Amino acid sequence: MTENVSSDFELIQIDDAMEVENNCSNNQIDEFYVQIKNKWKDIEDDFRCCNNRCINTKKPFGVCIEGNGYINLINKEIIKYYNCVEGKGINDLAFVTAKYKFYKTEDFINYSLFYFEIKYTKIGEGNSERIDIDFGLRNRDPPDGLKCKYEIGLNIFSENIFYIMEYNYKEYKLDNFSWNNGDIFGCGLIYPPTKINEFPYIFFTQNGQIIGKAILLKDNFDCFHPYIGLANCCLVEANFGNDLGNKPFIYNFKKHPVLNEFYED
């Protein structure tokens, strides 16, 4: 196991399937949920509250001295965004990534599922022209620099699923999409078995149901960080699957199908 990955992880079988031979041919293939106990950690410096960096990874809570709106990391799973001082500052966009990556499992004969959820609660009407929340997965160049190389996310207010690779951006509008305060959204990553000629993919859920289509990862990156971006007064509570016995996912990952519908390039 790579040193950057939490040592506290577990494989949970998703369904009962026939035994799979090493060549993975003519057999049903098992799926396993990879449980990695995670937490919010890195506040990205490219999207700071102000030049003073009042709130940062080492000091994840406080007030911006310029009066700008920004996030506070309340604990390992909860983020609260505080709006700016009216008439003084602006609501700055803030990004946070989780501590541990989702890694492709080497020499694995089954599908691997990584997954996390967030509960989004908007607080008040706010005083910002910028109302934004997006979350998902991003790949960053080692050694975990702050520049995003590959990002796939769900933007709730813009009602789209998008991906960014370097400077290329594409978005896919979600048909008949609506949401309510307190909805629970999820993001999953599937890595295929090592010996199967398939690409990994990312999908999104809302209140336990898959929404839209999946994004096929043709560049086949080996690892992704969970992330979230916020720019309005809200409370976000993540469920990284740290205690599924007492705090299960809304989405029933044990019945997750291998998806075959993807957005076209």
C-alpha positions in Angstrom: 0.0 0.0 0.0 1.3 3.4 -0.9 2.2 5.6 2.1 -0.2 8.3 1.1 -3.1 5.9 1.5 -4.9 5.4 4.8 -3.8 2.2 6.5 -7.4 1.9 7.8 -9.1 0.4 4.7 -11.2 -2.6 3.9 -12.7 -4.3 0.9 -16.5 -5.0 1.1 -18.0 -7.3 -1.4 -20.9 -5.8 -3.3 -22.6 -8.8 -4.6 -22.4 -12.6 -4.8 -21.0 -13.6 -8.1 -19.4 -16.6 -9.7 -15.7 -17.2 -9.1 -13.6 -15.3 -11.5 -10.7 -16.8 -13.2 -7.5 -14.8 -13.8 -8.3 -14.1 -17.4 -11.6 -12.7 -16.4 -13.3 -14.1 -19.5 -16.8 -15.7 -19.7 -17.4 -15.1 -16.0 -19.4 -12.7 -13.9 -17.0 -10.3 -12.1 -17.3 -9.4 -8.4 -17.5 -5.8 -7.3 -15.9 -4.6 -4.1 -16.4 -1.3 -2.3 -13.0 0.0 -1.1 -13.5 1.6 2.3 -10.9 4.2 3.1 -11.5 6.2 6.3 -11.0 9.8 5.2 -11.4 13.4 6.3 -11.3 17.0 4.9 -7.8 18.4 5.1 -6.3 20.7 2.5 -7.6 24.2 1.9 -6.3 25.1 -1.5 -4.1 28.2 -1.5 -5.0 29.2 -5.1 -8.4 30.1 -3.8 -7.5 31.9 -0.5 -9.7 34.2 1.5 -7.3 37.1 0.9 -3.6 37.7 0.4 -3.1 37.3 4.2 -4.3 33.7 4.1 -6.2 34.1 7.3 -7.7 30.7 6.9 -5.6 27.9 5.6 -4.8 24.2 5.9 -2.8 24.7 9.1 -5.4 27.2 10.5 -8.6 25.9 9.1 -11.0 28.1 11.0 -11.2 31.8 11.8 -12.3 35.1 10.2 -10.9 36.8 7.2 -9.5 40.2 8.3 -10.5 41.7 4.9 -14.1 40.8 5.7 -14.4 38.2 2.9 -16.6 35.2 3.1 -14.8 31.9 3.4 -14.9 28.4 4.8 -14.2 26.9 8.2 -13.4 23.3 8.8 -15.6 22.5 11.8 -14.3 19.0 12.1 -13.1 16.1 10.0 -16.4 15.9 8.0 -18.2 19.2 8.4 -17.4 22.5 6.5 -19.2 25.7 7.1 -19.1 28.7 4.8 -19.5 32.1 6.5 -20.7 34.9 4.3 -18.7 38.2 3.9 -19.2 41.2 6.0 -22.0 43.2 4.2 -20.6 46.2 2.4 -17.0 45.2 3.1 -15.9 42.0 1.5 -16.9 39.4 -1.1 -17.7 35.8 -0.9 -14.6 34.0 -2.1 -14.6 30.6 -3.7 -12.9 28.0 -1.5 -11.8 24.5 -2.3 -11.0 21.7 0.1 -9.6 18.3 -0.7 -9.7 15.1 1.4 -6.6 13.8 3.1 -6.5 10.4 1.3 -6.7 9.6 -2.4 -8.7 6.9 -4.1 -6.1 4.6 -5.6 -6.3 2.1 -8.4 -5.8 -1.3 -6.9 -2.9 -3.2 -8.5 -3.4 -6.7 -9.9 -7.0 -6.9 -8.8 -9.4 -9.2 -10.6 -12.6 -7.4 -9.6 -14.2 -4.1 -10.0 -13.3 -1.6 -7.3 -15.8 1.0 -6.1 -14.8 4.2 -4.2 -17.6 6.4 -2.9 -18.4 9.3 -0.7 -21.5 11.5 0.0 -22.2 15.1 1.1 -25.3 16.6 2.7 -25.7 20.2 1.6 -27.6 22.7 3.7 -27.9 26.3 2.4 -28.2 28.8 5.3 -30.2 32.0 4.6 -30.3 33.9 1.4 -26.9 35.5 1.7 -25.6 38.6 0.1 -23.5 37.3 -2.7 -23.8 37.3 -6.4 -21.7 34.2 -6.4 -23.7 31.1 -5.4 -21.7 28.0 -6.1 -21.2 24.5 -4.9 -19.4 21.8 -6.8 -17.8 18.6 -5.7 -16.4 15.4 -7.1 -12.9 14.0 -7.8 -9.7 15.6 -9.0 -6.3 14.3 -10.0 -3.3 16.4 -9.1 0.3 16.1 -10.2 2.7 14.7 -7.5 3.8 15.7 -5.0 0.2 16.8 -4.5 0.7 20.3 -5.9 -2.2 22.7 -5.9 -2.8 22.7 -9.7 -5.6 20.5 -10.8 -4.8 18.3 -13.8 -8.1 16.5 -14.1 -11.3 17.3 -12.4 -14.8 15.7 -12.7 -17.6 17.3 -10.7 -21.3 18.0 -10.1 -22.3 21.6 -9.9 -25.6 21.8 -8.1 -26.5 25.4 -8.8 -25.5 25.2 -12.5 -27.2 21.8 -12.8 -24.5 20.1 -14.7 -21.8 17.4 -14.6 -18.5 18.6 -15.9 -14.9 17.7 -16.4 -11.8 19.7 -16.7 -8.5 18.4 -18.2 -5.8 21.0 -18.1 -7.5 23.9 -19.9 -10.2 21.9 -21.6 -13.7 22.2 -20.1 -16.9 20.3 -20.9 -20.2 20.3 -19.2 -23.3 18.1 -19.5 -26.7 19.6 -18.5 -28.8 17.4 -16.2 -32.3 17.0 -17.6 -35.2 17.6 -15.2 -32.8 18.2 -12.3 -34.1 19.8 -9.1 -32.9 19.7 -5.5 -34.0 20.6 -2.0 -32.1 21.9 1.0 -30.7 19.0 2.9 -30.4 16.7 -0.2 -27.6 14.2 -0.1 -25.3 13.9 -3.1 -22.7 11.2 -3.8 -19.7 10.7 -6.1 -18.4 7.2 -7.0 -15.3 6.0 -8.9 -15.1 2.5 -10.5 -11.8 1.0 -11.5 -12.2 -2.1 -13.7 -10.2 -5.3 -13.1 -6.6 -5.1 -14.1 -6.8 -7.6 -16.9 -9.9 -6.2 -18.5 -9.6 -3.7 -21.3 -11.9 -1.1 -19.9 -11.6 2.5 -18.6 -12.5 3.6 -15.1 -15.5 5.9 -14.7 -17.0 8.4 -12.3 -20.8 8.7 -11.5 -23.0 10.9 -9.2 -26.0 10.2 -7.1 -28.8 12.3 -5.4 -30.7 10.9 -2.4 -29.6 7.4 -3.3 -30.3 7.4 -7.0 -27.8 7.7 -9.9 -28.2 11.0 -11.8 -27.1 11.7 -15.4 -24.6 9.5 -17.1 -21.1 8.4 -16.0 -17.9 10.1 -17.1 -15.5 7.7 -18.8 -11.9 8.3 -17.8 -10.0 7.6 -21.0 -6.7 8.9 -19.6 -6.9 6.2 -17.0 -5.5 8.1 -14.0 -4.5 5.9 -11.1 -5.6 8.1 -8.3 -8.1 10.9 -7.4 -8.8 13.2 -4.4 -12.3 13.9 -3.2 -12.9 17.6 -3.2 -15.5 20.3 -2.7 -15.8 24.0 -3.8 -18.1 26.4 -2.0 -19.0 30.1 -2.4 -22.1 30.8 -0.3 -23.3 30.5 3.2 -23.9 26.8 3.9 -23.1 23.8 5.9 -21.7 20.7 4.2 -21.4 17.3 6.0 -19.5 14.6 4.3 -19.9 10.9 4.8 -16.6 9.2 3.8 -17.9 5.8 4.9 -15.8 5.8 8.1 -18.5 4.2 10.2 -21.0 2.5 7.8 -22.6 0.5 10.6 -23.9 3.6 12.4 -23.8 6.0 9.5 -24.6 4.2 6.2 -24.6 5.8 2.8 -28.0 6.8 1.4 -26.9 5.1 -1.9 -27.0 1.3 -1.7 -23.6 0.6 -3.1 -24.0 -3.1 -2.6 -26.4 -3.1 -5.5 -24.3 -0.8 -7.8 -24.4 -2.0 -11.4 -21.5 -1.8 -13.8 -22.6 1.2 -15.8 -22.4 1.3 -19.6 -23.9 4.6 -20.4 -21.5 7.5 -20.6 -21.5 11.1 -21.8 -20.0 11.5 -25.3 -16.8 13.6 -25.8 
